[in-house]
Amino acid sequence: MQKVLILNHGGQYDQLIARRVRECHVFCEVRPASEMDADKIRSFQPIGIILSGDPLEGTAIDPRIFELGIPVLGIGKACTAMAALLGGSVAPSKQAYGRTLTNLSENAVLFAGFPPVTISWMDHDRQITALPPDFVATARTADCPIAAFSCPERSLYGMQFHPEAAHTEGGTQILKRFLKDVCGANEEWQMENVISWAISDIRHRVGSRRVLLALSGGVDSSVAAALLSRAVGSQLTCIFVDHGMLRKDEGDQVEAFFSRMDLHFVRVNASERFLARLDGITDPGEKRRIVGEEFVRVFEEEAKKVGAVDFLAQGTIYPDILENGQGYADVIKSHREIGSLPDHIDFKELIEPLRLLFKDEVRQLGRTMGLPEFLVGRQPFPGPGLAIRIIGNITPEKISILRDADHIFASELEKAHMHDHIGQYFAVLTDTELRRSGKDTHAEYCLALRAVTTDDFSTAKWARLPYELLDRLSSLIIKEVPGISRVVYDITSKPPATIEWE
């Protein structure tokens, strides 16, 4: 399979670049520049190299990579570092950040057919004052006379603006030009191919041995279970620990679907255990710790009943690997929600069939395999579930109240055809008790609704829901959910707030 190497020199755009390359149906991997010198790059055998980050402040570029005969594209601050390393001159300049009018050369390979003036996303504080020998300028802005350059004879290119940014007009097309016209990519990264490759790899590794998977019912573990089932069938055992704090009907939906698949499905109803451990606990960090610890205990107990297995499977995805800084060793990752994986389960190897996929690719793969939308389109949901969407002490009554209110919120967004346009939405049961107007004097809870729009979940804006929809939600929830007397809508973006409340 063809692959592109993205060398990260400490920047923040590497994952976004990788996602855009994958959208062009070309496989790529992000590697820290500190781990990849020219010799390792040659062994990796990429069809192209993309430089990201700031090599002048982070890990330096190995100059030998420009002599490998592999096309190279430097983006953003990596562009100026590349120019300096190849014999050009670079000097400090006025900080450039944001949408910028950019003049493109129509003779440039990467910009052929583009309008002569376009909008690009700039982010730099240095500029190229003199080009390396045999290079030509291919773009400029009012403040940046050399905003892009190239040497087609050596397949070396650089641009100070960011084609991966959504604000750069035609940015994905620019990347596609580099990938297809310069690197010769054949666009083989298609989900049908990914499924075929994954199944072949799983069957080769597993053979006739047994696999154990902790199935949460979330997108990642569900898609991993379906892929493993297709590859090894009844050799797979899935343990679904229901801690009693899932969304409305979620546990039954997971059981109904996976019980029909070619695998061994075990559901553990452990709600009483979790509630007993959480009784009187109000600190959100402590809630997370307790739920994670109890999850591991329950899973270990059930795994012992299964007996010895050869493989422990996880729904690890690519951002887990990149964000946890684990490099590329085949190690057991620390799960962010459950604290750590069980230490006392008898298994020989770890298998992670989704470890090279981004979240959107996992959803796409699930849909390609025919998984229902209630599984692959699920909203992000914290491992401790509703435990951290209930402020204060957790009780069965509060769980029931929040579950019903959250279901109404989700159902009304779907009816209004707005759920696909919102990154995340959910309800929070606050610990504020208020009284209804009129004769009823008993106190009831205040419910908060949260909905945000986001591209990458690192930042988010509160969703501008129509007043009519908010009015209907408030009326329905107060009318149909006993225990709620007031509904509020959270209009705080991230930053300064987090998406979840706790």
C-alpha positions in Angstrom: 0.0 0.0 0.0 1.2 3.5 -0.9 1.8 5.8 2.1 2.7 9.4 2.8 4.9 10.4 5.8 4.0 13.4 7.8 7.0 14.6 9.9 5.8 16.6 12.9 8.3 19.1 14.3 6.2 20.1 17.3 3.3 21.8 15.5 -0.4 21.6 16.1 -1.5 20.9 12.5 -0.2 17.4 11.9 -3.4 15.6 12.7 -5.4 18.0 10.5 -3.0 17.5 7.6 -3.3 13.8 8.0 -7.1 13.9 7.9 -7.0 16.0 4.7 -4.6 13.5 3.1 -6.8 10.6 4.0 -9.8 12.5 2.5 -7.8 12.5 -0.7 -7.9 8.6 -0.4 -4.2 8.4 0.3 -2.9 6.6 3.4 -0.5 8.6 5.6 1.1 8.3 9.0 2.3 11.0 11.4 5.7 10.5 12.9 7.7 12.7 15.3 10.7 14.1 13.3 13.0 13.1 16.2 12.3 9.5 15.4 12.8 9.6 11.6 16.2 10.4 10.1 16.9 9.9 6.3 17.8 6.2 6.7 14.5 5.4 8.6 12.5 7.4 6.1 14.1 5.4 3.2 13.1 2.2 5.0 9.6 3.5 5.5 9.3 3.9 1.7 6.9 6.8 1.5 5.7 8.1 -1.9 5.9 11.6 -0.4 6.9 13.6 2.7 5.0 16.5 4.3 6.8 18.6 6.9 4.7 20.2 9.7 5.5 22.3 12.7 8.5 24.5 13.3 11.9 22.8 12.7 13.8 26.0 13.6 12.4 25.8 17.1 11.7 22.0 17.4 13.5 19.0 16.1 15.7 20.0 13.1 15.1 18.5 9.6 17.7 15.9 8.5 19.0 17.7 5.3 19.6 14.3 3.7 15.8 13.8 3.1 16.0 16.3 0.2 18.4 13.9 -1.6 16.3 10.8 -1.3 14.4 11.5 -4.5 11.1 11.5 -2.6 8.8 14.5 -3.1 8.7 16.9 -0.1 6.1 19.6 0.8 6.9 22.0 3.7 3.8 23.7 5.2 3.7 26.8 7.4 6.7 27.4 9.5 8.3 24.2 8.1 8.4 26.0 4.8 10.7 28.8 6.0 12.9 26.2 7.8 13.1 24.2 4.6 14.1 27.3 2.6 16.9 28.2 5.0 18.2 24.6 5.0 18.3 24.5 1.2 20.4 27.7 0.9 17.9 30.5 1.0 17.6 33.3 3.5 14.9 33.8 6.2 14.3 36.8 8.5 11.8 37.7 11.2 8.7 39.4 9.9 5.4 40.9 11.2 3.2 38.2 12.7 0.8 36.9 10.0 -2.2 35.0 11.2 -5.6 34.4 9.7 -7.3 34.8 6.4 -5.1 36.5 3.8 -5.5 37.5 0.2 -2.9 35.4 -1.7 -1.7 35.7 -5.3 -0.9 32.4 -7.0 1.3 31.6 -10.0 -0.8 29.9 -12.7 2.4 28.2 -13.9 2.9 26.4 -10.6 2.2 22.7 -10.5 0.2 22.8 -7.3 -1.8 25.9 -8.3 -2.5 25.3 -12.0 -6.1 26.1 -12.8 -6.7 28.0 -9.6 -7.9 31.7 -9.7 -4.9 34.1 -9.6 -6.1 35.6 -6.3 -7.5 33.4 -3.5 -7.9 33.3 0.3 -5.4 31.3 2.4 -4.8 30.8 6.1 -1.5 32.2 7.3 0.3 31.5 10.5 4.0 32.7 10.6 6.4 35.2 12.1 9.2 34.8 9.6 9.5 35.3 5.9 11.8 34.1 3.1 14.0 36.9 1.9 16.0 34.9 -0.7 15.1 31.7 -2.4 17.4 28.6 -2.5 19.3 28.1 -5.8 17.1 26.8 -8.6 13.8 27.5 -6.7 11.1 29.9 -7.9 8.4 31.8 -6.0 4.9 30.5 -6.7 2.7 32.7 -4.4 2.8 36.0 -2.6 0.8 38.2 -0.2 0.9 41.9 0.6 3.2 41.2 3.6 4.9 38.0 2.3 6.7 38.3 -1.1 7.5 34.6 -1.1 4.5 32.8 0.3 5.2 29.6 -1.6 8.1 28.2 -3.7 9.0 25.1 -5.7 11.7 23.3 -7.5 9.8 20.8 -9.7 13.0 19.2 -11.0 13.7 18.0 -7.4 10.0 17.6 -6.4 10.5 20.0 -3.5 7.7 22.4 -2.6 6.9 24.8 0.3 4.0 27.1 1.2 3.8 29.4 4.2 0.0 29.2 4.3 -1.9 26.1 5.4 -3.8 24.1 2.7 -5.2 21.8 5.4 -7.1 24.7 7.1 -10.8 25.0 6.3 -10.3 28.7 5.7 -7.9 28.2 2.8 -9.9 28.1 -0.4 -9.2 25.0 -2.5 -6.7 23.8 0.1 -7.6 20.1 -0.2 -7.3 20.4 -4.0 -3.7 21.8 -3.5 -2.9 18.8 -1.3 -4.4 16.5 -3.9 -2.2 18.0 -6.6 0.8 17.3 -4.5 -0.3 13.7 -3.8 -1.5 12.8 -7.2 0.4 14.9 -9.7 3.8 15.0 -7.8 3.8 11.8 -5.7 1.8 9.6 -8.1 -0.7 8.5 -5.5 -3.3 6.1 -6.8 -6.1 6.9 -4.3 -6.3 3.3 -2.9 -7.3 4.4 0.6 -10.9 3.4 0.3 -13.0 1.9 3.1 -13.7 -1.3 1.1 -10.0 -1.8 0.8 -9.4 -0.9 4.4 -11.9 -3.6 5.5 -10.3 -6.2 3.3 -6.8 -5.4 4.5 -7.9 -5.4 8.2 -9.7 -8.7 8.0 -6.7 -10.3 6.2 -4.3 -9.0 8.8 -6.6 -10.1 11.7 -7.0 -13.6 10.3 -3.2 -13.9 9.7 -2.4 -12.8 13.3 -5.2 -14.7 15.1 -5.4 -17.9 13.1 -7.6 -20.3 15.1 -6.9 -18.6 18.5 -9.4 -16.7 20.8 -10.0 -13.0 21.2 -11.6 -11.1 24.1 -13.0 -7.6 23.7 -14.4 -5.1 26.3 -17.5 -3.8 24.4 -18.7 -0.4 25.7 -21.3 0.1 23.0 -19.5 3.2 21.8 -18.5 3.8 18.2 -14.9 2.5 18.4 -15.5 -0.7 20.3 -18.7 -1.4 18.3 -16.9 -1.1 15.0 -13.9 -3.1 16.3 -16.3 -5.9 17.4 -18.0 -6.0 14.0 -14.7 -6.1 12.2 -13.3 -8.8 14.5 -16.5 -10.8 14.1 -16.3 -10.7 10.3 -12.6 -11.8 10.5 -12.7 -14.6 13.2 -16.4 -15.1 14.0 -17.1 -17.2 17.1 -13.5 -17.0 18.2 -14.4 -13.6 19.5 -16.0 -13.0 23.0 -17.4 -9.6 23.8 -18.0 -8.6 27.4 -20.5 -5.6 27.7 -20.3 -4.1 31.2 -23.6 -2.2 31.8 -22.9 0.2 34.7 -26.4 1.4 34.7 -25.6 5.0 33.6 -26.0 4.6 29.9 -28.5 6.7 27.8 -32.1 5.6 27.4 -32.4 2.1 25.9 -28.7 2.1 25.0 -27.9 -1.2 26.8 -30.8 -3.0 25.2 -29.9 -1.8 21.8 -26.3 -2.9 22.1 -27.4 -6.4 23.3 -30.1 -6.8 20.6 -27.6 -6.0 17.8 -24.6 -7.9 19.0 -26.5 -11.0 20.2 -27.3 -11.6 16.5 -23.7 -11.4 15.3 -21.3 -14.3 14.9 -19.5 -13.9 18.2 -20.0 -14.7 21.9 -21.8 -11.8 23.6 -21.9 -11.4 27.4 -23.9 -8.6 29.1 -23.1 -7.9 32.7 -25.8 -5.9 34.5 -23.7 -4.3 37.3 -25.7 -1.1 38.0 -26.2 -1.9 41.7 -22.5 -2.4 42.2 -21.6 0.9 40.6 -24.4 2.8 42.4 -23.2 1.4 45.7 -19.7 2.6 45.1 -20.8 6.0 44.0 -23.2 6.6 46.9 -22.4 10.0 48.5 -19.7 10.8 46.0 -19.9 14.4 44.5 -16.4 15.1 43.2 -16.3 14.5 39.4 -12.7 13.3 39.5 -13.6 10.8 42.2 -16.6 9.6 40.2 -14.4 8.9 37.2 -11.9 7.0 39.3 -14.5 4.9 41.0 -16.3 4.0 37.8 -13.0 3.1 36.1 -11.8 1.0 39.0 -15.1 -0.8 39.3 -15.3 -1.4 35.5 -11.9 -3.1 35.6 -13.0 -5.3 38.5 -16.2 -6.4 36.8 -14.4 -7.0 33.5 -11.7 -9.1 35.2 -14.3 -11.2 37.0 -16.2 -12.0 33.8 -13.0 -12.5 31.8 -11.9 -15.2 34.3 -15.2 -17.1 33.6 -14.2 -17.0 29.9 -10.8 -18.6 30.7 -7.5 -18.1 28.9 -7.6 -16.1 25.7 -4.8 -15.4 23.2 -5.7 -11.8 22.3 -7.1 -8.9 24.2 -8.7 -6.5 21.7 -9.2 -2.8 22.0 -11.0 -0.1 20.1 -7.8 2.1 20.1 -7.9 4.7 17.3 -5.2 6.8 15.7 -5.6 10.0 17.8 -5.3 7.9 21.0 -1.8 6.9 19.8 -0.8 10.4 18.7 -2.2 12.2 21.7 -0.8 9.8 24.3 2.7 10.2 22.8 3.3 6.4 22.8 5.2 6.3 19.5 4.5 3.2 17.5 5.5 0.4 19.9 2.9 -2.3 20.3 2.1 -1.5 23.9 -1.1 -1.5 26.0 -2.4 2.0 26.2 -3.9 3.6 29.3 -7.5 4.1 28.6 -8.5 7.6 29.3 -11.8 6.8 30.8 -11.4 3.5 32.7 -8.0 4.4 34.1 -6.1 1.3 33.0 -6.7 -2.1 31.4 -6.9 -5.2 33.6 -3.6 -6.5 34.8 -4.8 -10.0 35.7 -6.4 -11.3 32.5 -4.6 -14.2 30.9 -3.8 -13.1 27.4 -0.7 -13.2 25.2 -1.0 -10.4 22.7 -2.9 -7.1 22.2 -4.9 -6.5 18.9 -6.1 -3.1 17.9 -7.8 -3.3 14.5 -8.6 0.5 14.3 -5.3 1.9 15.6 -4.5 3.7 12.3 -8.0 5.2 11.8 -9.3 8.6 12.7 -12.7 8.9 14.3 -14.5 9.9 11.1 -12.9 7.0 9.3 -14.1 4.6 12.0 -17.6 5.8 11.5 -17.2 5.5 7.7 -15.8 2.0 8.1 -18.8 1.0 10.3 -21.3 2.3 7.8 -19.5 0.5 4.9 -19.8 -2.7 6.9 -23.6 -2.1 7.3 -23.7 -1.2 11.0 -26.8 0.7 12.1 -26.7 4.4 12.5 -27.6 4.2 16.2 -24.1 2.6 16.7 -21.9 4.4 14.3 -23.6 7.8 14.6 -23.6 7.8 18.4 -22.8 11.1 20.2 -19.6 11.2 22.1 -20.2 9.8 25.5 -17.9 9.7 28.6 -16.9 6.3 29.9 -18.5 7.0 33.4 -21.7 7.8 31.5 -24.4 9.9 33.2 -22.4 9.9 36.4 -20.5 13.0 35.3 -23.6 14.6 33.8 -25.3 14.6 37.2 -23.9 17.3 39.4 -23.6 16.2 43.0 -24.7 12.9 44.5 -25.9 10.2 42.1 -29.2 8.3 42.8 -31.4 6.0 40.7 -34.0 8.7 40.7 -31.6 11.3 39.2 -30.4 8.9 36.6 -34.0 8.2 35.5 -34.8 12.0 35.4 -31.7 12.8 33.3 -32.0 9.8 31.0 -35.6 10.8 30.1 -34.8 14.5 29.6 -31.7 13.7 27.5 -33.8 11.4 25.3 -36.3 14.2 24.7 -33.5 16.6 23.8 -31.9 14.1 21.3 -35.3 13.2 19.8 -36.3 16.8 19.2 -33.0 17.6 17.5 -33.5 14.6 15.2 -37.1 15.7 14.4 -35.8 19.2 13.5 -33.0 17.6 11.3 -30.4 19.5 13.3 -28.5 16.6 14.9 -26.2 16.1 12.0 -25.1 19.7 12.2 -24.1 19.7 15.9 -20.8 18.2 17.1 -22.2 17.2 20.5 -25.3 17.6 22.5 -26.6 16.4 25.9 -28.4 17.3 29.0 -27.0 18.0 32.5 -28.9 17.6 35.7 -27.7 20.3 38.1 -27.9 20.1 41.9 -29.9 23.4 42.0 -33.4 22.8 43.4 -36.1 25.3 42.5 -39.8 25.5 43.1 -42.6 25.7 40.5 -44.9 28.6 40.5 -48.5 28.0 41.7 -49.7 25.7 44.5 -47.1 23.0 44.2 -44.4 23.8 46.8 -42.0 20.9 46.5 -38.5 21.6 45.1 -37.5 20.1 41.7 -34.3 20.3 39.7 -32.9 22.7 37.1 -31.8 21.0 33.9 -29.2 22.4 31.6 -29.0 21.7 27.8 -25.6 21.8 26.0 -25.1 21.8 22.3 -21.9 22.8 20.4 -20.5 22.9 16.9 -16.9 21.9 16.3 -14.5 20.6 13.7 -12.0 18.9 16.0 -13.4 19.1 19.6 -10.3 21.1 20.6 -12.4 24.2 20.3 -16.2 24.5 20.1 -18.9 27.1 19.7 -22.3 26.9 21.4 -24.9 25.9 18.8 -27.4 28.6 17.8 -30.6 26.6 18.2 -33.8 28.3 17.1 -35.8 29.9 19.8 -38.9 27.9 18.7 -37.0 24.6 19.3 -35.7 25.8 22.7 -39.2 26.7 23.7 -40.6 23.3 22.6 -37.8 21.5 24.5 -38.4 23.4 27.7 -42.2 22.8 27.5 -41.8 19.1 26.7 -39.2 18.3 29.3 -41.0 20.1 32.1 -44.3 18.5 31.1 -43.1 14.9 30.6 -40.2 14.5 33.1 -41.3 14.6 36.7 -38.6 16.2 38.9 -37.6 19.1 36.6 -39.1 22.6 37.1 -36.7 24.7 35.0 -34.6 24.3 31.8 -31.6 26.5 30.9 -29.4 26.5 27.8 -25.6 26.7 28.1 -24.2 29.4 25.7 -20.5 29.1 26.7 -18.0 28.2 24.0 -14.7 26.3 24.4 -12.6 27.9 25.5 -13.1 29.1 28.2 -15.4 26.3 29.1 -15.0 22.6 28.5 -17.6 20.7 26.4 -18.6 18.5 29.3 -19.6 20.1 32.5 -17.5 17.9 34.7 
